Amino acid sequence: MGTVSGKRLMIAGTGSGCGKTTATCGILYGLKKRGLSVEAWKSGPDYIDPMFHRRVLGTTSGNLDLYFSGVEGVRRLLALRANDADISIVEGAMGYYDGIGMTGEAGCQALAEATGLPVILVVSPQGMGQSVGALLQGFCQYVQPSRIAGILFNRVSASQYQRLRPLVERMGLRAVGYIPVQEAFVPKSRHLGLVTADEIPDFQEQMERFYRIVETTLDWQALLDLAETARPVSFADASPEGNKEGAGLRIGIARDEAFCFFYEDNLRWLQRRGCQLIPFSPLRDRKLPAELDGMILCGGYPELHARELSANREMLTEIKAALQRGMPCIAECGGYLYLQQDLTDDKGQVYPLAGVFPGHGYCKKALERFGYIAISLSGSRLFGEKEMSLRAHE
């Protein structure tokens, strides 16, 4: 049996837009400034927030997803890095009790319970007075155990926090500080979430300015104290890591501004099995890396770079020829769009792309569907299997 141990916390929120990513980045930055070794994860299938964690810490982040990995799987993934860190931080997704459909399945509370995490709830109390107490009581009692141990207020003044703090403490919770209304670090949003961290040119300067604000408004000792209360959880040991069935395989992976959505643990899985991952840029490179055995075209925002991608005809031709020769390829999200006939941007301009598939990519005014899916396949030979089921997110 293996065990997840060490200091760790979840930073969750009452809903999307309450300031979870802002708070998490500030806490990660501050813990690192204090000389601690810090590891970070995101709850659920999110590519963008782990990119923020990576920019703050200078190390890879990851995802913990009960729908994809199950309880044993998320514990195993957490233990790989959390057990050797001084402290680990997991950022929640959406509202704390939001899971699949109108259930809590695979949501933040379920993840916190499965991994023994004490939870800091980020609350943005605009337009409320004593009603904040009703909101907090509801969140703490809606499901038992709630795992909520502390409250962090966002977008409040110092005087407002002093009035809110006794209310929190009367409920037996720890008030861990507040974030005032500020402009030092406010990530912007677009159609699939936040802009990526790499698109913010002065990211480190913004983080330093933001830290100078929260250095005195957050209770850092309270955060560390609550992290100490994390519950150890056990899991069955995985099979030995002696499986090197991918030894010697060279897999090209698209990595640049247009293709930057991927799950770090999937890449680690390939590397542990002996695969060599060779990065290349569909934006700038004219040729594929030499002697590839396979290719990964990951997700991203190709629609923001459609002109440059379309203009690089040499790379488009190389990729189409490689796939037509039978090179194994995984293309998801933006990578799959790249393989279509063309892509129309939000201004109506059409850009020819690889033409491996006969489809056309274009922008719509709103998300058509967003969430988990389960797929059953018959006779497809996908991944060499005639019959299989798999889980995904769209």
WODAPE-V711110 format. One record per residue. RES is the residue in three letters. OMEGA is omega in whole degrees, -180 to 180 (* if undefined). Layout:
res = [RES	RES]
omega = [OMEGA	OMEGA]
//
This chain:
res = [MET	GLY	THR	VAL	SER	GLY	LYS	ARG	LEU	MET	ILE	ALA	GLY	THR	GLY	SER	GLY	CYS	GLY	LYS	THR	THR	ALA	THR	CYS	GLY	ILE	LEU	TYR	GLY	LEU	LYS	LYS	ARG	GLY	LEU	SER	VAL	GLU	ALA	TRP	LYS	SER	GLY	PRO	ASP	TYR	ILE	ASP	PRO	MET	PHE	HIS	ARG	ARG	VAL	LEU	GLY	THR	THR	SER	GLY	ASN	LEU	ASP	LEU	TYR	PHE	SER	GLY	VAL	GLU	GLY	VAL	ARG	ARG	LEU	LEU	ALA	LEU	ARG	ALA	ASN	ASP	ALA	ASP	ILE	SER	ILE	VAL	GLU	GLY	ALA	MET	GLY	TYR	TYR	ASP	GLY	ILE	GLY	MET	THR	GLY	GLU	ALA	GLY	CYS	GLN	ALA	LEU	ALA	GLU	ALA	THR	GLY	LEU	PRO	VAL	ILE	LEU	VAL	VAL	SER	PRO	GLN	GLY	MET	GLY	GLN	SER	VAL	GLY	ALA	LEU	LEU	GLN	GLY	PHE	CYS	GLN	TYR	VAL	GLN	PRO	SER	ARG	ILE	ALA	GLY	ILE	LEU	PHE	ASN	ARG	VAL	SER	ALA	SER	GLN	TYR	GLN	ARG	LEU	ARG	PRO	LEU	VAL	GLU	ARG	MET	GLY	LEU	ARG	ALA	VAL	GLY	TYR	ILE	PRO	VAL	GLN	GLU	ALA	PHE	VAL	PRO	LYS	SER	ARG	HIS	LEU	GLY	LEU	VAL	THR	ALA	ASP	GLU	ILE	PRO	ASP	PHE	GLN	GLU	GLN	MET	GLU	ARG	PHE	TYR	ARG	ILE	VAL	GLU	THR	THR	LEU	ASP	TRP	GLN	ALA	LEU	LEU	ASP	LEU	ALA	GLU	THR	ALA	ARG	PRO	VAL	SER	PHE	ALA	ASP	ALA	SER	PRO	GLU	GLY	ASN	LYS	GLU	GLY	ALA	GLY	LEU	ARG	ILE	GLY	ILE	ALA	ARG	ASP	GLU	ALA	PHE	CYS	PHE	PHE	TYR	GLU	ASP	ASN	LEU	ARG	TRP	LEU	GLN	ARG	ARG	GLY	CYS	GLN	LEU	ILE	PRO	PHE	SER	PRO	LEU	ARG	ASP	ARG	LYS	LEU	PRO	ALA	GLU	LEU	ASP	GLY	MET	ILE	LEU	CYS	GLY	GLY	TYR	PRO	GLU	LEU	HIS	ALA	ARG	GLU	LEU	SER	ALA	ASN	ARG	GLU	MET	LEU	THR	GLU	ILE	LYS	ALA	ALA	LEU	GLN	ARG	GLY	MET	PRO	CYS	ILE	ALA	GLU	CYS	GLY	GLY	TYR	LEU	TYR	LEU	GLN	GLN	ASP	LEU	THR	ASP	ASP	LYS	GLY	GLN	VAL	TYR	PRO	LEU	ALA	GLY	VAL	PHE	PRO	GLY	HIS	GLY	TYR	CYS	LYS	LYS	ALA	LEU	GLU	ARG	PHE	GLY	TYR	ILE	ALA	ILE	SER	LEU	SER	GLY	SER	ARG	LEU	PHE	GLY	GLU	LYS	GLU	MET	SER	LEU	ARG	ALA	HIS	GLU]
omega = [173	-178	170	-179	176	179	179	-177	166	172	-176	-178	179	179	177	177	-179	177	-178	-176	177	-180	-178	180	178	179	178	-178	-179	178	177	178	179	175	-179	170	-170	173	-175	176	172	175	174	-171	-177	178	-166	-179	175	176	174	178	-178	179	-179	-171	-175	177	179	171	-179	-180	174	-171	-178	-179	-179	-168	-177	-177	-179	-177	-179	177	180	179	179	-177	-177	-178	-175	-174	-180	-178	174	179	179	-179	176	176	180	179	178	176	-172	-178	-178	177	-179	-178	178	176	175	-178	179	178	-175	-179	178	179	179	178	-178	-175	175	-174	164	-170	168	-179	177	-177	176	-166	-180	176	-179	170	179	178	175	180	179	178	-179	180	178	180	-177	-175	-174	175	178	-6	-178	-175	180	-176	-177	-179	175	-179	179	178	175	177	178	-179	178	180	-180	176	-178	-173	179	178	178	-176	177	179	178	180	179	173	-174	174	-176	173	180	171	-174	179	-176	-178	179	-179	180	-178	169	-165	179	-180	-179	167	-178	-178	-179	178	180	-171	-179	-174	-177	178	177	-179	180	178	179	-180	180	175	-172	177	-178	-178	175	177	-174	178	177	177	180	179	-180	177	178	-175	179	-177	174	177	-176	178	177	178	176	177	-179	-177	180	-178	-180	-176	178	-176	178	-180	178	-177	176	179	179	-180	173	-177	-178	-176	-173	-180	177	177	-176	-176	173	179	177	179	178	-178	179	179	171	-179	174	-179	-175	-179	172	-177	172	177	-169	-178	179	-179	172	172	-175	169	177	175	-180	-174	173	172	-173	-177	180	-180	179	-180	177	-177	-173	-179	-178	179	-179	-179	-179	-176	-180	-180	178	180	179	-177	179	-180	-180	-179	178	174	177	179	175	-177	167	178	-178	174	-179	177	177	175	-179	-177	180	179	-178	-179	179	-179	-174	176	178	179	-178	-180	176	179	-167	179	175	178	-175	-175	-179	178	179	-178	172	-173	-178	175	177	179	-177	178	180	172	172	-174	171	-176	179	176	-173	-173	176	-176	176	-177	178	-180	177	173	180	179	-177	179	178	*]
//
